[in-house]
Amino acid sequence: MPARVSLASFEENGVAVGIFFESVAPGKGRLDGTFTPLEAELHLYSKDLPKHGIRGLGRPTLLEIISPPSLKSRGALVASRPATERFVAALGAKLPVYPDGAVTLSLPVSTGRNGPVTGELSVTYMACSDRVCLAPVVDERISVKIPATVTQ
């Protein structure tokens, strides 16, 4: 059975963020970022939204690897929930959002070795309701220590 460990957690701008690592084989695993809005009516934007939003509105929900070079993605970032489109009348545009509530983004990774790896990750997100948007968190850097990737 794979070993799942918590790497970091914090709350900022209306969202609780938890970062986890799940070992799947020596030198391989999965990074999970769970983004949970602290108010029930808040939603997060899709990972597929452009980095600067659409006409400046919104920010994508992202989990990215910054360093070290040995920590690499082995595939695409995948969301636990499908995005839908919400029409924003003020812009006359549709924006891709996740349904209200939490979403987990998963990224398959290789650590380059089986031993522990110290790395830096980046998260970006923005929580909104139909009435208000909270300030975005953009490229928040998080230092993590990924344990040796062995399965139990």
C-alpha positions in Angstrom: 0.0 0.0 0.0 1.4 3.5 -0.9 2.6 5.7 1.9 0.9 9.2 2.0 2.5 12.0 4.0 1.6 15.6 4.6 4.3 18.0 3.4 2.8 21.4 4.2 -0.4 23.3 5.0 -1.5 26.9 5.4 -4.5 29.2 5.1 -4.4 32.4 3.0 -7.0 34.6 1.4 -10.0 32.4 2.2 -8.5 29.0 1.3 -6.9 26.2 3.3 -4.1 24.5 1.3 -2.7 21.0 2.1 0.2 19.6 0.2 0.8 15.8 0.3 3.1 13.2 -1.2 2.2 9.7 -2.0 4.9 7.2 -2.8 4.1 4.7 -5.5 7.5 3.1 -6.3 11.1 3.8 -5.5 11.9 7.2 -6.9 8.3 7.8 -8.0 5.2 9.3 -6.4 2.4 11.8 -6.6 2.2 15.3 -5.3 -1.4 16.3 -4.2 -2.5 19.8 -3.4 -5.9 20.1 -1.8 -7.4 23.6 -2.0 -10.4 24.1 0.3 -12.3 27.4 0.4 -13.2 28.4 3.9 -16.7 29.6 3.0 -19.2 27.2 1.4 -20.2 29.5 -1.5 -16.6 30.1 -2.8 -15.2 28.4 -5.9 -11.7 28.2 -7.3 -10.7 28.7 -11.0 -9.7 25.8 -13.2 -6.1 24.9 -13.6 -6.6 25.5 -17.3 -7.4 29.2 -16.9 -4.6 31.3 -18.4 -2.0 32.5 -15.7 -3.2 36.1 -15.9 -6.9 35.2 -16.1 -9.3 36.2 -18.8 -9.2 39.9 -19.4 -7.3 40.1 -16.0 -10.1 38.3 -14.1 -9.4 35.1 -12.1 -6.2 33.1 -11.5 -5.8 29.4 -12.2 -5.5 26.9 -9.4 -2.0 25.5 -9.8 0.6 23.2 -8.1 4.0 23.5 -9.7 7.6 22.3 -9.1 10.2 25.0 -8.7 13.3 22.9 -7.6 15.5 20.9 -7.4 16.1 19.8 -11.0 15.9 16.1 -9.9 12.2 16.6 -8.9 10.3 16.3 -12.2 6.8 15.9 -13.4 6.0 12.6 -15.0 2.7 13.7 -16.4 -0.1 16.2 -16.5 -1.6 18.0 -13.5 -5.0 16.4 -12.9 -8.0 17.9 -11.0 -10.3 15.7 -8.8 -13.3 17.5 -10.1 -14.3 18.6 -13.6 -14.4 22.3 -14.3 -17.6 24.1 -15.5 -18.0 27.4 -17.1 -19.6 30.4 -15.3 -20.8 33.4 -17.2 -19.6 36.7 -15.8 -22.0 39.4 -17.1 -19.7 42.3 -16.4 -17.1 40.8 -18.8 -19.6 39.1 -21.1 -17.3 36.1 -20.9 -17.3 32.5 -19.5 -14.7 31.5 -17.0 -13.7 27.9 -16.2 -14.3 27.1 -12.5 -14.5 24.1 -10.2 -17.8 23.6 -8.4 -18.0 25.3 -5.0 -15.9 23.6 -2.4 -12.6 21.7 -2.3 -10.5 20.5 -5.2 -7.4 18.4 -5.2 -4.8 18.7 -7.9 -2.5 15.7 -8.5 0.9 15.7 -10.2 2.8 12.4 -10.9 6.5 13.0 -10.1 9.9 11.4 -10.1 12.3 12.3 -7.4 15.5 11.3 -9.2 16.5 9.0 -6.3 15.0 7.0 -3.5 16.3 9.1 -0.6 14.7 12.2 0.9 14.5 15.2 -1.4 14.2 18.8 -0.3 12.3 20.9 -2.8 10.4 24.1 -3.5 6.8 24.1 -4.8 4.6 26.9 -6.0 0.9 27.3 -5.6 -1.5 29.8 -7.2 -5.2 30.2 -6.7 -8.1 32.6 -6.3 -11.4 32.1 -4.5 -14.6 33.8 -5.6 -18.3 33.7 -5.0 -21.0 35.1 -7.3 -20.7 38.4 -5.5 -17.1 38.8 -4.5 -13.5 37.7 -5.3 -10.8 37.4 -2.7 -7.2 38.6 -3.4 -5.4 36.0 -5.4 -2.4 34.0 -4.1 0.1 33.9 -7.0 3.3 31.8 -7.0 3.3 31.2 -3.2 6.6 29.3 -2.6 6.5 26.4 -0.2 9.6 24.5 1.0 9.0 20.7 1.4 10.9 17.6 2.3 9.8 14.6 0.3 10.6 11.4 2.2 12.3 8.4 0.7 9.9 6.9 -1.9 9.2 3.4 -0.7 5.9 1.7 -0.6 4.7 -0.2 2.4 
